[in-house]
Amino acid sequence: MTLDLQSVSGGYGSDLVVRGVDLHVGQGEIVSVLGPSGSGKTTLLRLIAGLHPIASGRVVSGGRDLTDVPAHRRRVGLVAQEGALFPGLSVAANVAYGLRGVRSRRAADHPVVRRLLELVHLGDLAHRMPYELSGGQRQRVAVARALAPQPTVVLLDEPFNALDAGLRAGVRKGVLALLRDAGVAGLLITHDRAEAFASGDRVAVFDDGRVAQVDTPSGLYRAPFTSRVAALTGDVVAVPSALGGRTGERARPEQLILDPAAGVRARVTAVRDEGARAVISVAFADGGSAVVDVPGHAPVPDVGMEVGVALRGSTLRTPVG
């Protein structure tokens, strides 16, 4: 199923938190919604799920208008940041809660429950109670519970934050693959741009209640429409005038490189060794300066050495002031 938001607005009283959002999520597509805290991302999910009234606009899934449909009839799965499990039900019973005709005592034997628990690496904890789980384990149960009723849309509100770094990528990959295979439209809320880019087929940059730009991860990174989008989707640095930079012109940090063959010479003024990389500060003859990242496996120049500096690729289309 698909998800279409058509000029959706909503908020609290006269204060609109979400303003005129238009967004399409295709069948089996994952769209990451990237934005800072307080930008309205969670409110947007609540409007889609039917947990908060829409002030204007429409929410449509697979051609079906959900705008006035009660939350429990929308077939929209929601995984909140805290998980919000039922404390009196076992892990298996929590996952089976949305499945019809499954008794709590037999939930662990249900094939859907077993498959989902294996997906989130909790197959051996089916009979445990929520209070016996870690925070990360509880969140994984919440993900499995949202997927159990086979929803047409799944909304994920930063559901992987509580997971250990070593487990996060694997669980995220498995969950998103399942959504894609099932043809479910998925919307992943995050303030982590690395997660947004790694998860989404497309990324919607959300700022101040509005979608500022929607594109593929590479499209957003290389060609942000505005200075704000540029800052939200990656670090930016000024292009030194010695490299042809004009006032306000910016590039991504990795575009500045040390190149022995480069005609623009600079002198190393400082070196900071960070293990996986070295951060090299250089000064140009015209008085300008720059910071260049060098991969940890590459030769690192000493302070005082002369080096060549080059700009790789095009500068950002939108200057950042």
C-alpha positions in Angstrom: 0.0 0.0 0.0 1.0 3.6 -0.5 0.8 6.6 1.8 -0.1 10.1 0.7 -0.2 13.2 2.8 -2.1 16.0 1.1 -1.5 19.4 2.7 -1.7 18.0 6.2 -1.7 20.5 9.0 -2.2 20.0 12.7 -1.2 21.2 16.2 -2.4 22.2 19.6 -5.1 24.8 19.7 -4.3 27.6 17.4 -0.6 26.7 17.3 0.1 24.7 14.2 3.1 22.3 14.6 2.7 20.6 11.2 2.1 23.0 8.3 0.8 21.9 4.9 2.8 18.7 4.5 2.7 17.0 1.1 4.5 13.6 0.9 4.1 10.4 -1.0 5.5 7.1 0.2 5.3 4.3 -2.4 4.5 0.6 -1.8 7.5 -1.0 -0.2 9.3 2.3 0.0 10.9 3.6 3.2 11.1 7.4 3.6 13.2 8.8 6.3 11.9 12.0 7.9 15.0 13.9 9.1 14.8 16.9 11.3 15.9 18.4 14.6 14.2 17.9 17.9 11.1 20.1 18.1 10.5 20.3 14.4 7.2 18.5 14.5 8.2 15.0 13.4 6.5 13.1 16.1 3.3 15.2 15.8 3.3 14.3 12.1 3.3 10.6 12.9 0.5 11.1 15.4 -1.6 12.8 12.7 -1.0 10.0 10.3 -1.8 7.3 13.0 -5.1 9.1 14.0 -3.8 9.8 17.5 -4.2 13.6 17.0 -6.8 15.5 15.0 -5.9 16.9 11.7 -6.6 20.6 11.3 -6.7 20.4 7.5 -5.6 18.2 4.7 -6.0 14.5 4.0 -4.2 11.2 4.9 -4.7 8.6 2.2 -3.4 5.0 2.2 -3.8 2.9 -1.0 -6.5 5.3 -2.2 -8.4 5.0 1.0 -9.1 8.3 2.8 -8.1 7.8 6.5 -8.6 11.3 7.6 -11.7 10.6 9.6 -11.1 6.9 10.3 -10.5 6.0 14.0 -7.0 5.1 14.8 -7.8 1.4 15.5 -9.3 1.0 12.0 -6.5 2.6 10.0 -4.2 -0.4 9.7 -1.3 1.9 10.6 1.4 0.4 12.8 3.2 2.8 15.2 6.4 2.2 17.0 7.0 4.9 19.5 10.3 5.9 21.0 9.5 4.3 24.4 8.0 1.1 23.1 5.0 1.3 25.5 4.6 -2.5 26.0 1.7 -3.9 28.0 3.4 -4.7 31.4 1.0 -7.6 32.3 1.6 -9.5 29.1 4.6 -11.7 28.1 6.8 -10.8 25.2 5.0 -13.2 22.9 1.6 -12.0 24.1 2.6 -8.4 23.4 3.6 -9.3 19.8 0.3 -11.2 19.4 -1.9 -8.5 20.8 -3.0 -7.3 17.4 -3.6 -10.8 16.0 -7.2 -12.0 16.1 -8.0 -15.2 17.9 -4.6 -15.7 19.5 -4.8 -16.5 23.2 -2.0 -15.1 25.3 -1.0 -18.5 26.7 -0.5 -19.8 23.2 1.0 -16.7 21.7 4.6 -18.1 21.7 3.5 -21.0 19.4 2.0 -18.7 16.7 4.1 -18.8 13.5 3.9 -15.0 13.0 5.0 -14.3 16.5 7.8 -16.8 16.3 9.0 -15.3 13.0 8.9 -11.7 14.2 10.7 -12.6 17.5 13.5 -14.3 15.5 13.7 -11.2 13.3 14.4 -8.9 16.3 16.7 -11.5 17.9 14.4 -12.3 20.8 13.3 -15.8 19.9 14.4 -17.3 23.2 12.7 -14.6 25.3 9.0 -15.3 24.3 7.8 -16.1 27.8 9.6 -13.2 29.6 7.7 -10.2 31.0 8.6 -6.6 29.9 10.1 -5.8 33.3 12.6 -8.6 32.8 14.0 -7.0 29.6 16.5 -4.3 28.9 15.4 -1.1 27.3 16.7 -2.2 23.9 14.9 -5.5 24.1 11.6 -3.8 25.0 11.9 -1.6 21.9 12.5 -4.6 19.7 9.4 -6.2 21.1 7.5 -3.0 20.2 8.7 -3.2 16.6 7.6 -6.8 16.3 4.2 -6.0 17.8 3.6 -3.2 15.2 4.4 -5.6 12.4 2.3 -8.5 13.6 -1.2 -7.4 12.3 0.3 -6.8 8.8 -0.4 -3.1 8.6 -0.4 -1.2 5.3 1.7 1.6 6.8 4.3 1.4 9.5 5.4 4.6 11.3 8.7 4.3 13.2 9.5 7.1 15.7 13.2 6.6 16.3 12.7 3.0 17.3 16.4 1.9 17.2 17.8 4.6 19.5 17.9 2.3 22.6 19.8 -0.5 20.8 23.5 -1.0 21.3 25.5 0.2 18.4 26.6 -3.3 17.4 23.0 -4.5 17.2 21.3 -1.4 15.8 22.4 -1.7 12.2 21.5 -5.4 11.9 18.0 -5.0 13.5 17.3 -1.9 11.4 18.3 -3.7 8.2 16.1 -6.7 9.0 13.1 -4.7 10.0 13.3 -2.4 6.9 13.8 -5.4 4.6 10.7 -7.0 6.0 8.7 -3.8 5.4 9.9 -3.7 1.8 9.2 -7.3 1.2 5.7 -7.0 2.5 5.0 -4.0 0.3 4.4 -1.8 3.3 4.8 2.0 3.2 7.3 2.9 5.9 8.0 6.3 7.5 11.0 6.5 9.8 11.5 9.5 12.0 15.0 10.3 13.1 17.3 13.2 14.0 20.3 11.1 13.0 21.3 12.0 9.5 23.5 8.8 9.2 20.5 6.7 10.1 18.2 8.6 7.8 20.6 8.2 4.8 21.2 4.5 5.6 17.5 3.7 6.0 15.5 5.6 3.5 15.0 5.1 -0.2 14.3 8.8 0.0 14.8 11.3 2.8 12.4 14.1 3.6 14.0 17.0 5.5 11.6 18.3 8.0 12.1 21.7 9.6 9.7 24.0 11.4 6.7 21.8 10.7 7.3 21.7 6.9 9.0 19.4 4.4 11.9 21.5 3.1 13.1 19.0 0.5 12.6 15.3 -0.5 15.2 13.5 -2.5 17.4 10.4 -2.5 20.2 10.5 0.1 22.8 11.3 -2.5 20.6 14.0 -4.1 20.1 15.7 -0.8 23.8 15.6 0.1 25.0 16.8 -3.2 22.3 19.4 -4.1 20.5 20.8 -1.1 17.9 23.5 -2.1 18.6 25.8 0.9 21.3 26.6 3.4 19.2 25.0 6.1 18.8 21.7 4.3 22.6 21.7 3.6 23.3 22.1 7.3 20.8 19.4 8.4 22.1 16.9 5.9 25.8 17.2 6.6 28.7 19.3 7.7 29.7 22.2 5.5 32.9 24.3 5.2 33.8 27.5 3.5 35.6 27.2 0.2 38.9 29.1 0.6 39.4 32.0 -1.7 42.8 30.4 -2.7 40.8 27.6 -4.2 38.5 29.9 -6.1 35.8 30.2 -3.4 33.5 33.2 -3.4 31.9 34.8 -0.3 29.4 32.4 1.2 30.4 29.5 -1.0 30.4 26.1 0.7 31.4 22.5 0.2 31.3 19.3 2.1 34.4 18.7 4.2 35.6 15.7 2.4 35.8 17.7 -0.9 38.9 19.4 0.4 41.8 17.0 -0.1 45.6 17.0 0.1 47.0 16.5 -3.4 50.8 16.6 -4.0 50.1 17.6 -7.7 47.8 20.4 -6.8 48.9 23.9 -7.8 47.5 25.6 -4.7 50.2 25.4 -2.0 49.6 25.7 1.7 51.5 25.2 4.9 50.5 22.8 7.7 49.8 24.7 10.9 48.4 22.0 13.1 47.7 18.2 13.1 45.1 16.4 15.2 45.4 12.6 15.2 42.0 11.0 15.8 42.9 7.4 14.9 40.6 6.7 12.0 41.5 10.1 10.5 43.8 13.0 11.0 42.6 16.6 10.9 45.0 18.9 9.2 44.9 22.7 9.5 46.6 24.6 6.6 47.3 28.2 5.9 47.4 29.7 2.4 49.7 32.5 1.1 46.7 34.9 0.8 46.0 34.6 4.5 43.2 32.2 4.2 43.0 28.8 6.0 41.2 25.5 5.7 40.8 22.2 7.6 41.4 18.9 5.6 40.6 15.4 6.8 43.1 12.7 6.0 42.1 9.0 6.3 44.0 7.2 9.1 45.8 4.9 6.6 47.2 7.8 4.5 50.5 9.6 5.2 50.1 12.5 7.6 52.2 15.6 7.0 54.1 17.3 9.9 53.5 20.8 11.1 55.4 23.3 9.0 55.4 21.1 5.8 54.2 22.6 2.5 51.4 20.6 0.9 49.1 20.9 -2.1 45.4 21.4 -1.5 42.6 20.8 -4.0 38.8 21.0 -4.2 37.2 17.9 -5.5 33.9 18.1 -7.3 31.4 21.0 -7.5 30.6 23.2 -4.6 27.1 23.1 -3.0 24.5 24.7 -5.2 23.2 26.7 -2.3 25.7 28.9 -0.5 25.5 28.8 3.3 25.7 32.0 5.2 
